[in-house]
């Protein structure tokens, strides 16, 4: 009986976690004027959040002048349907000449779905 319950629980765990923990993307770039951003996306799962996407990266100012306010809009897009599942705006703030700023954000996804992240700089 214990053996059957253990096998059953393992099967449920594998089915529940399938599709959420293996997707990652190659680094992506976005730019607007002199502001550039590089980011990577990775699917993950946790008991508290369920399936989610984690975006990490950095933005940098390639100009010879400072920029007052910079933000990065991130969209979690379903690759099969093209619909946006979640969006976040990451506030970078003012950026000096040649300055680089790292960022991280979580996007809410659904298990067993394939996503990509589209990023757009707002200034």
GUTOR-41585 format. One line per 3 residues: their letters; for each residue x, y, z of N, C-alpha, C. Coordinates in pm, 1 decimal. Layout:
<recs>
a	X:Y:Z:X:Y:Z:X:Y:Z  ...
</recs>
This chain:
<recs>
xxx	82.0:-119.6:0.0:0.0:0.0:0.0:86.2:125.6:0.0  188.4:130.3:87.4:277.4:246.1:93.4:352.2:264.6:-38.6  390.4:153.5:-97.1:463.8:159.0:-223.2:375.7:217.3:-334.5
xxx	249.9:178.6:-338.6:156.2:228.6:-438.1:133.3:378.8:-420.9  116.5:423.7:-298.8:96.1:565.4:-270.9:219.7:645.6:-310.5  337.4:593.5:-280.6:461.8:662.3:-315.1:475.0:676.6:-466.4
xxx	449.4:569.1:-540.5:456.8:574.1:-686.8:353.6:672.3:-741.0  233.1:669.0:-688.6:127.6:759.4:-731.7:166.9:905.2:-707.6  223.5:936.0:-592.3:267.2:1073.1:-560.3:380.4:1118.6:-652.6
xxx	471.5:1028.3:-684.6:579.9:1061.6:-777.1:526.3:1091.7:-916.7  430.8:1014.3:-963.1:370.2:1038.0:-1094.3:299.1:1173.5:-1096.2  226.5:1205.6:-992.5:158.9:1335.5:-983.8:261.1:1449.0:-985.4
xxx	368.9:1435.6:-910.7:472.0:1539.5:-906.3:535.5:1560.3:-1043.0  565.9:1452.8:-1114.4:627.3:1464.0:-1246.8:532.4:1531.7:-1344.7  406.1:1493.4:-1343.6:307.5:1553.5:-1432.7:289.1:1701.0:-1398.7
xxx	282.7:1733.9:-1271.4:260.7:1871.3:-1228.1:377.2:1962.5:-1265.7  499.1:1912.2:-1256.2:616.6:1993.3:-1283.8:658.0:1993.7:-1430.6  603.8:1907.0:-1509.7:644.9:1896.0:-1650.6:616.6:2026.1:-1724.7
xxx	713.1:2069.6:-1803.4:694.1:2186.7:-1887.6:726.0:2318.9:-1821.6  749.6:2323.9:-1692.9:772.5:2451.1:-1624.3:919.3:2477.3:-1593.6  1002.2:2377.0:-1600.0:1135.3:2394.4:-1544.1:1248.5:2381.7:-1645.0
xxx	1218.9:2369.0:-1774.0:1327.2:2341.5:-1866.1:1349.2:2447.8:-1972.1  1258.3:2541.9:-1989.6:1270.0:2638.8:-2097.9:1358.4:2755.7:-2056.9  1451.5:2788.4:-2141.5:1528.1:2911.2:-2122.7:1558.1:2967.1:-2259.9
xxx	1583.2:3094.7:-2265.4:1608.0:3156.0:-2395.2:1750.9:3205.9:-2403.6  1796.6:3214.5:-2524.6:1926.1:3274.5:-2550.9:1911.0:3423.2:-2523.8  2019.4:3489.7:-2490.1:2013.3:3632.4:-2461.1:1949.0:3711.9:-2572.7
xxx	1868.9:3809.8:-2534.5:1802.1:3897.1:-2630.1:1846.1:4039.3:-2606.2  1834.9:4121.0:-2709.4:1874.3:4261.5:-2703.0:1757.0:4349.3:-2743.6  1748.9:4466.0:-2685.1:1656.5:4569.1:-2728.9:1728.0:4702.8:-2712.7
xxx	1689.4:4801.2:-2793.1:1755.1:4932.1:-2788.2:1656.5:5041.9:-2825.0  1681.1:5157.8:-2769.7:1609.9:5279.3:-2808.4:1707.6:5393.8:-2793.4  1734.2:5460.5:-2904.5:1835.1:5566.2:-2909.1:1967.4:5511.5:-2854.7
xxx	2019.5:5571.8:-2749.5:2149.3:5529.0:-2696.6:2138.3:5426.5:-2583.7  2017.3:5393.4:-2541.2:1997.8:5298.3:-2431.8:1984.7:5158.3:-2490.1  2062.5:5067.7:-2437.4:2061.6:4927.8:-2481.1:2030.1:4840.3:-2360.2
xxx	1966.5:4726.5:-2386.3:1939.2:4630.2:-2279.2:1961.4:4489.2:-2332.2  2020.5:4407.5:-2248.0:2041.1:4266.1:-2276.6:1970.0:4189.3:-2166.0  1890.9:4086.4:-2204.2:1818.8:4009.7:-2102.3:1804.9:3864.7:-2144.8
xxx	1785.4:3779.7:-2043.3:1762.5:3637.0:-2063.5:1639.0:3595.9:-1985.5  1568.7:3497.0:-2037.9:1444.2:3449.8:-1979.1:1458.4:3302.1:-1944.6  1402.7:3263.9:-1828.9:1408.4:3124.8:-1785.7:1278.2:3089.1:-1715.2
xxx	1214.2:2977.9:-1754.7:1094.8:2927.1:-1685.2:1137.0:2861.2:-1555.2  1052.7:2873.2:-1453.5:1080.5:2807.0:-1326.9:948.9:2776.5:-1256.5  957.7:2706.2:-1146.7:840.9:2668.9:-1068.2:876.0:2673.2:-921.1
xxx	781.0:2717.3:-839.2:796.6:2711.0:-694.0:659.8:2681.5:-632.8  656.4:2624.5:-513.3:527.5:2593.5:-450.6:441.8:2718.1:-427.2  503.1:2829.2:-396.2:427.5:2951.4:-368.8:383.7:3026.6:-492.9
xxx	466.8:3027.1:-598.0:436.8:3103.5:-719.1:379.2:3018.5:-831.9  396.2:2889.2:-826.7:356.6:2804.7:-938.7:457.3:2823.0:-1052.1  410.7:2818.9:-1176.5:498.8:2837.9:-1291.9:514.9:2987.1:-1318.3
xxx	636.8:3030.8:-1336.2:664.0:3171.9:-1361.7:788.0:3184.3:-1449.5  804.2:3300.5:-1508.1:922.3:3329.4:-1587.6:1010.6:3429.0:-1514.9  1139.8:3405.0:-1515.9:1234.2:3495.3:-1451.8:1318.3:3561.0:-1560.9
xxx	1319.4:3693.4:-1561.5:1396.9:3770.7:-1658.5:1508.6:3842.0:-1582.7  1631.6:3822.9:-1628.3:1745.6:3893.0:-1570.0:1824.9:3958.0:-1682.1  1889.8:4068.3:-1651.2:1969.5:4134.7:-1753.8:2030.0:4263.5:-1705.3
xxx	2072.6:4345.0:-1802.1:2130.3:4474.7:-1770.3:2096.5:4573.7:-1880.9  2089.4:4698.9:-1843.2:2069.6:4809.1:-1938.1:2192.1:4898.5:-1928.0  2230.6:4959.5:-2040.2:2344.8:5050.4:-2036.7:2323.3:5168.7:-2129.4
xxx	2387.3:5278.5:-2092.5:2378.3:5403.3:-2167.2:2503.8:5415.6:-2253.8  2487.4:5406.2:-2384.2:2600.6:5412.2:-2477.1:2625.9:5552.5:-2529.9  2555.8:5652.9:-2478.7:2569.1:5790.5:-2529.3:2671.6:5869.9:-2448.7
xxx	2695.6:5990.3:-2495.6:2785.6:6082.9:-2426.2:2709.3:6179.7:-2337.0  2581.2:6154.0:-2316.2:2497.9:6237.8:-2229.5:2418.1:6149.0:-2134.5  2381.5:6204.2:-2019.9:2298.4:6132.2:-1923.7:2153.5:6128.4:-1970.0
xxx	2079.7:6030.3:-1920.0:1936.9:6017.5:-1949.1:1862.5:6025.2:-1816.8  1754.6:6104.8:-1813.6:1683.0:6127.9:-1688.3:1609.7:6005.3:-1635.7  1527.7:5942.9:-1717.2:1446.4:5831.6:-1670.1:1443.5:5720.8:-1774.9
xxx	1470.7:5599.4:-1730.2:1467.8:5483.1:-1818.9:1384.4:5373.7:-1752.4  1301.0:5308.4:-1831.2:1224.4:5192.2:-1785.6:1227.1:5088.0:-1896.7  1204.2:4964.6:-1859.9:1199.9:4853.9:-1954.7:1067.2:4782.5:-1937.3
xxx	987.6:4776.6:-2043.9:861.4:4702.5:-2040.2:887.1:4560.9:-2089.6  841.9:4463.2:-2012.7:859.7:4321.9:-2046.7:723.2:4256.2:-2066.5  706.4:4184.3:-2176.9:583.0:4111.3:-2205.8:613.6:3962.7:-2216.3
xxx	539.7:3881.4:-2141.8:548.3:3736.3:-2152.0:446.6:3693.3:-2256.6  494.8:3644.6:-2371.8:409.7:3615.7:-2486.9:402.0:3465.2:-2510.8  281.5:3413.9:-2524.2:260.0:3273.4:-2556.8:305.9:3251.8:-2701.2
xxx	401.8:3161.2:-2723.5:459.0:3142.9:-2856.7:361.5:3078.1:-2954.8  263.6:3005.1:-2906.6:167.2:2940.4:-2996.5:55.3:3034.6:-3039.8  5.1:3115.9:-2946.7:-109.7:3201.9:-2976.9:-71.4:3346.8:-3003.2
xxx	45.9:3388.9:-2958.2:88.2:3527.7:-2975.0:26.3:3623.6:-2874.9  -49.1:3570.7:-2778.2:-112.3:3657.0:-2678.2:-16.9:3686.6:-2563.4  -34.7:3802.7:-2503.2:47.1:3842.6:-2389.1:-15.2:3784.4:-2262.9
xxx	62.3:3706.0:-2189.0:14.7:3642.2:-2065.8:33.6:3734.6:-1946.4  147.5:3806.5:-1941.8:176.9:3896.5:-1829.7:269.8:4006.2:-1878.3  265.9:4119.7:-1812.8:353.2:4233.1:-1845.2:405.3:4295.2:-1717.2
xxx	526.0:4345.3:-1723.9:585.8:4416.8:-1610.9:666.2:4534.5:-1665.6  668.1:4640.4:-1589.7:753.2:4753.9:-1620.7:862.5:4758.6:-1514.1  988.4:4755.8:-1558.5:1102.2:4759.2:-1467.3:1161.2:4900.6:-1472.3
xxx	1156.3:4971.5:-1359.2:1210.6:5106.9:-1352.9:1361.9:5099.9:-1334.9  1434.2:5155.1:-1430.7:1581.0:5158.4:-1424.3:1627.1:5287.5:-1358.0  1559.4:5399.7:-1389.3:1594.0:5529.1:-1330.7:1686.8:5609.3:-1419.8
xxx	1748.8:5712.1:-1362.4:1843.1:5792.3:-1441.3:1970.6:5712.6:-1469.6  2029.4:5737.8:-1586.6:2152.8:5667.4:-1623.5:2256.4:5768.5:-1670.7  2372.9:5763.9:-1608.5:2482.9:5850.5:-1647.1:2553.7:5797.7:-1771.3
xxx	2646.3:5874.9:-1820.2:2724.6:5837.5:-1938.3:2797.8:5706.3:-1912.8  2776.1:5606.5:-1997.6:2842.7:5477.5:-1985.4:2796.5:5392.1:-1869.3  2693.0:5432.9:-1798.0:2646.3:5358.7:-1680.6:2570.3:5232.6:-1721.8
xxx	2585.4:5128.5:-1641.7:2515.9:5001.7:-1661.8:2439.2:4968.7:-1534.0  2315.9:4918.8:-1549.8:2230.5:4884.4:-1436.0:2173.0:4744.5:-1458.9  2181.9:4657.8:-1357.1:2124.3:4523.6:-1369.0:1978.2:4526.6:-1323.8
xxx	1901.0:4430.5:-1373.0:1760.6:4421.1:-1333.6:1717.6:4274.9:-1331.7  1606.3:4250.6:-1263.0:1546.1:4118.0:-1253.0:1396.4:4136.7:-1234.1  1316.9:4051.2:-1297.4:1172.4:4059.3:-1282.8:1111.6:3920.7:-1298.5
xxx	997.6:3898.8:-1234.0:923.6:3773.3:-1245.8:795.1:3799.5:-1323.3  763.9:3709.1:-1415.5:642.3:3717.7:-1495.1:559.0:3592.3:-1470.8  429.0:3610.6:-1450.0:339.5:3501.2:-1416.4:300.6:3422.8:-1541.3
xxx	336.3:3294.4:-1544.2:302.1:3208.2:-1657.6:210.6:3095.4:-1614.2  179.0:3009.2:-1708.2:99.9:2889.3:-1680.1:184.4:2767.8:-1713.4  169.1:2663.7:-1635.0:243.4:2540.4:-1661.3:199.3:2481.7:-1794.9
xxx	290.5:2411.1:-1858.4:267.8:2341.9:-1985.1:246.9:2436.6:-2102.9  289.5:2560.3:-2092.6:282.0:2657.2:-2202.1:423.2:2699.0:-2241.0  442.7:2739.4:-2366.2:571.6:2789.9:-2413.0:561.9:2940.2:-2430.0
xxx	662.1:3011.0:-2376.3:660.9:3156.4:-2378.5:792.9:3211.8:-2431.4  785.9:3336.9:-2472.1:903.7:3417.6:-2501.5:881.9:3552.5:-2432.4  989.5:3626.9:-2414.4:977.4:3759.0:-2353.9:1018.9:3863.8:-2456.5
xxx	933.1:3962.1:-2475.9:964.1:4077.9:-2560.1:988.6:4196.5:-2468.1  1100.3:4265.6:-2488.3:1133.8:4380.9:-2406.3:1140.3:4507.9:-2489.3  1094.6:4619.9:-2429.0:1094.2:4749.2:-2496.2:1141.0:4855.9:-2398.1
xxx	1234.7:4937.6:-2441.1:1285.9:5045.6:-2356.6:1195.1:5166.8:-2369.6  1164.1:5227.5:-2254.7:1084.7:5349.7:-2248.5:1170.8:5454.6:-2180.6  1179.0:5572.5:-2242.1:1254.4:5679.6:-2176.0:1190.2:5812.8:-2196.8
</recs>
